[in-house]
Amino acid sequence: MIHISILIDSFKDKNDDIDESLPNVELISTIGFQGNIKHGLIVHPDKIHLLYGLGNTIVIKDILHKKECFLNGHSNSITCLAVSKNGHYIASGQETLMNYKTCVILWDFHDKKEIDRYTIHRVKVLSLSFSPNDRYLFSLGGEDDGNIVCYNIEDRKLLCGLPATTGKEGRANILKCGNIFDKVLVTGGRETLKVWYLNNFNKKLIPESVRMGYIKREIICLEVRF
C-alpha cells in the first residue's frame, strides 16, 4: 500500500517560537489506496467523482478536474462506506477499541459536511446500505455487535434494530437494500442468507431465512435486483 500526502505551508518545530501570522498546514492532495475496505471504492452516481476511505478520512476525487476534497469526522479507521442512490448522501462507519461503541456518520455530498451521526454498534461497523428512495440507512455491526440497525434519514432518528443472526446460525457480514422497495433488504455471511422486511408502523425488522439445503457457503458480496 502506497500512501503519500502532499502538504503546503511552513514546518514549525515544536521547540521554535510559533508565528501566529502563519497559516495552518493544509492537506492539498493524496496518492494512495489501502484497499482493505470491502466495496470501499465507489463511483458516485454523477460519474464524475470517486469516493474511498483512507485511514479515518473520506477522499472525494473529482476525476474530470483532477481535484480532491476530504471529509474528516471519524476518530479511527473507516471500515465501510456507502453512497445513496441519488448521490445526495454518503454514509461511513468506523472501528474503535474493544468494548466501546462506534459511530456511523451521515454526510451531505454537495455541501461536503456532516449531517448527523449515531453511536450504537459496538467495536466495528461492517456494512452500510441506503434504501432505494433514500428514506432509510441500514447498518450492520461486526462480530462483537451483530445487530442490524435502521436509521430514518428524514426524521434523523433511529427506527429499530435486531440481531442479524440468532442461535446456531452463521455470522452475517454484509447487507444490501433492494432497488425498488424501501422496506426490503438482504443480509449474507457465513452460512446465512436472509431477506428482511421493515414494518415501520410497529418499528420492527422481520427476517425470513433463505433455504439453501445442504449448501454451505460464506457470502462475501450481494447484488439485489428487486
C-alpha positions as CSV (number, residue, x, y, z in Angstrom):
1,M,0.0,0.0,0.0
2,I,1.4,3.4,-1.0
3,H,0.2,6.5,0.8
4,I,1.8,9.9,0.0
5,S,0.4,13.1,1.4
6,I,1.5,16.4,-0.1
7,L,1.4,19.3,2.3
8,I,1.7,23.1,1.9
9,D,2.9,25.7,4.4
10,S,5.8,26.2,6.8
11,F,7.1,23.4,9.0
12,K,7.2,24.5,12.6
13,D,9.5,22.8,15.1
14,K,7.7,22.4,18.4
15,N,10.7,24.0,20.1
16,D,10.6,27.1,17.9
17,D,8.6,30.2,18.6
18,I,5.3,30.0,16.7
19,D,4.4,32.8,14.4
20,E,0.7,33.2,14.7
21,S,0.5,35.0,11.4
22,L,1.5,31.9,9.5
23,P,-1.5,29.8,8.3
24,N,-2.1,26.2,9.3
25,V,-0.7,23.3,7.4
26,E,-3.3,22.2,4.8
27,L,-3.6,18.9,3.1
28,I,-3.9,19.5,-0.7
29,S,-3.5,16.1,-2.3
30,T,-3.1,12.4,-1.6
31,I,-1.9,9.5,-3.6
32,G,-2.8,6.2,-2.0
33,F,-5.5,3.5,-1.7
34,Q,-5.5,1.0,1.2
35,G,-7.8,-1.5,-0.5
36,N,-8.8,-3.1,2.8
37,I,-12.4,-1.8,2.9
38,K,-14.8,-4.2,1.3
39,H,-16.7,-2.4,-1.6
40,G,-14.8,0.8,-0.4
41,L,-14.1,2.2,-3.8
42,I,-17.3,3.9,-5.1
43,V,-18.1,5.7,-8.3
44,H,-20.6,8.5,-7.5
45,P,-23.9,8.5,-9.5
46,D,-22.8,11.6,-11.3
47,K,-20.0,9.6,-12.9
48,I,-17.5,12.4,-12.1
49,H,-16.5,11.7,-8.6
50,L,-14.7,8.8,-7.0
51,L,-15.0,8.1,-3.2
52,Y,-12.9,5.9,-0.9
53,G,-11.8,5.7,2.7
54,L,-8.2,6.4,3.6
55,G,-7.5,5.9,7.3
56,N,-10.1,8.0,9.2
57,T,-10.7,10.3,6.2
58,I,-13.1,10.0,3.2
59,V,-11.5,11.1,-0.1
60,I,-13.7,12.6,-2.8
61,K,-11.8,12.8,-6.0
62,D,-13.1,14.9,-9.0
63,I,-11.9,12.7,-11.9
64,L,-12.8,15.3,-14.5
65,H,-11.0,18.3,-12.9
66,K,-8.4,16.2,-11.0
67,K,-9.2,17.8,-7.7
68,E,-9.8,16.3,-4.2
69,C,-11.6,17.2,-1.1
70,F,-11.7,15.4,2.3
71,L,-14.3,14.6,4.9
72,N,-13.0,14.4,8.4
73,G,-15.0,13.4,11.4
74,H,-14.1,9.8,12.4
75,S,-11.8,9.1,15.3
76,N,-10.5,5.8,13.9
77,S,-10.2,3.8,10.7
78,I,-13.2,3.8,8.4
79,T,-14.4,0.3,7.8
80,C,-17.4,0.7,5.4
81,L,-18.8,3.3,3.0
82,A,-22.0,3.8,1.0
83,V,-23.5,6.4,-1.3
84,S,-27.2,7.0,-1.7
85,K,-28.9,6.2,-5.0
86,N,-29.5,9.9,-5.9
87,G,-26.0,10.7,-4.8
88,H,-27.0,13.3,-2.2
89,Y,-25.9,11.3,0.9
90,I,-22.7,9.5,2.0
91,A,-22.6,7.1,5.0
92,S,-19.5,5.8,6.7
93,G,-18.7,3.6,9.6
94,Q,-15.6,3.0,11.7
95,E,-14.0,0.7,14.2
96,T,-13.0,1.6,17.7
97,L,-11.5,0.0,20.8
98,M,-12.8,-3.3,22.3
99,N,-16.0,-2.9,24.4
100,Y,-16.5,0.7,23.2
101,K,-19.4,1.8,20.9
102,T,-18.6,3.1,17.4
103,C,-20.3,5.6,15.1
104,V,-22.0,5.8,11.7
105,I,-21.8,9.3,10.1
106,L,-24.3,10.6,7.5
107,W,-22.8,13.2,5.2
108,D,-24.1,15.7,2.7
109,F,-22.2,15.1,-0.6
110,H,-22.9,18.5,-2.1
111,D,-22.1,20.6,1.0
112,K,-19.3,18.3,2.0
113,K,-20.3,18.4,5.6
114,E,-21.6,16.1,8.4
115,I,-25.4,15.9,8.7
116,D,-25.8,13.5,11.7
117,R,-24.3,10.6,13.4
118,Y,-25.4,7.7,15.6
119,T,-23.3,5.6,18.0
120,I,-25.0,2.3,18.8
121,H,-22.9,-0.5,17.3
122,R,-20.0,-2.0,19.3
123,V,-16.4,-2.1,18.2
124,K,-16.9,-2.1,14.4
125,V,-19.4,-1.3,11.7
126,L,-19.2,-3.9,8.9
127,S,-21.7,-2.8,6.2
128,L,-24.0,0.1,5.2
129,S,-26.7,0.4,2.6
130,F,-29.3,3.1,1.6
131,S,-32.8,2.2,0.7
132,P,-33.7,3.0,-3.0
133,N,-35.6,6.2,-2.3
134,D,-33.1,7.4,0.4
135,R,-35.7,7.1,3.2
136,Y,-33.6,4.7,5.4
137,L,-30.0,3.9,6.1
138,F,-29.3,0.4,7.3
139,S,-26.1,-0.6,9.2
140,L,-24.6,-3.9,10.3
141,G,-22.3,-4.3,13.3
142,G,-19.3,-6.6,13.5
143,E,-18.7,-9.8,15.4
144,D,-18.8,-8.1,18.8
145,D,-22.1,-6.5,17.9
146,G,-24.0,-8.5,15.3
147,N,-27.0,-6.1,15.1
148,I,-28.8,-4.6,12.1
149,V,-30.0,-1.0,12.7
150,C,-32.4,1.1,10.7
151,Y,-32.0,4.9,10.7
152,N,-34.7,7.2,9.4
153,I,-33.0,9.8,7.3
154,E,-35.8,12.3,7.1
155,D,-36.5,12.3,10.8
156,R,-32.9,11.9,11.8
157,K,-33.8,9.1,14.2
158,L,-33.0,5.5,14.9
159,L,-36.1,3.5,14.0
160,C,-35.3,-0.1,15.1
161,G,-32.7,-2.8,15.5
162,L,-32.4,-6.5,15.7
163,P,-29.7,-9.2,15.8
164,A,-28.7,-10.3,12.3
165,T,-28.4,-13.9,13.4
166,T,-29.6,-16.0,16.3
167,G,-28.8,-19.4,17.9
168,K,-26.6,-21.6,15.8
169,E,-26.9,-19.6,12.7
170,G,-23.7,-18.3,11.0
171,R,-22.5,-14.7,11.1
172,A,-23.7,-12.0,8.8
173,N,-21.0,-9.8,7.3
174,I,-22.8,-7.8,4.6
175,L,-26.2,-6.2,3.9
176,K,-27.8,-4.8,0.8
177,C,-31.0,-2.9,0.1
178,G,-33.1,-3.6,-3.0
179,N,-33.6,-1.3,-6.0
180,I,-37.3,-0.7,-5.8
181,F,-38.7,-1.3,-2.3
182,D,-37.5,0.8,0.6
183,K,-38.5,-1.7,3.2
184,V,-36.7,-4.8,1.9
185,L,-33.1,-5.7,2.4
186,V,-30.9,-8.8,2.3
187,T,-28.1,-10.0,4.6
188,G,-25.5,-12.6,3.9
189,G,-22.4,-14.1,5.5
190,R,-21.0,-17.4,6.8
191,E,-23.8,-20.0,6.4
192,T,-26.5,-17.4,6.5
193,L,-28.7,-15.6,3.9
194,K,-31.8,-13.7,4.9
195,V,-34.4,-11.3,3.5
196,W,-35.6,-8.7,5.9
197,Y,-38.9,-6.7,5.8
198,L,-39.2,-3.4,7.6
199,N,-42.5,-2.7,9.4
200,N,-42.1,0.9,10.3
201,F,-45.5,1.1,11.9
202,N,-44.5,-1.4,14.6
203,K,-40.8,-0.4,14.3
204,K,-39.7,-3.9,13.6
205,L,-37.5,-5.8,11.2
206,I,-38.9,-9.2,10.2
207,P,-36.4,-11.8,8.9
208,E,-37.0,-14.7,6.5
209,S,-34.2,-17.2,6.0
210,V,-33.4,-18.3,2.5
211,R,-33.4,-22.1,2.3
212,M,-30.2,-23.4,0.8
213,G,-30.5,-27.1,1.8
214,Y,-27.1,-28.7,2.4
215,I,-25.2,-26.0,0.6
216,K,-22.8,-24.3,2.9
217,R,-21.3,-21.0,1.7
218,E,-19.7,-17.8,3.0
219,I,-21.4,-14.9,1.1
220,I,-19.0,-12.0,0.7
221,C,-20.9,-9.8,-1.7
222,L,-24.6,-9.2,-2.7
223,E,-26.4,-7.7,-5.6
224,V,-30.2,-7.3,-5.2
225,R,-32.4,-6.9,-8.3
226,F,-35.9,-6.5,-6.7
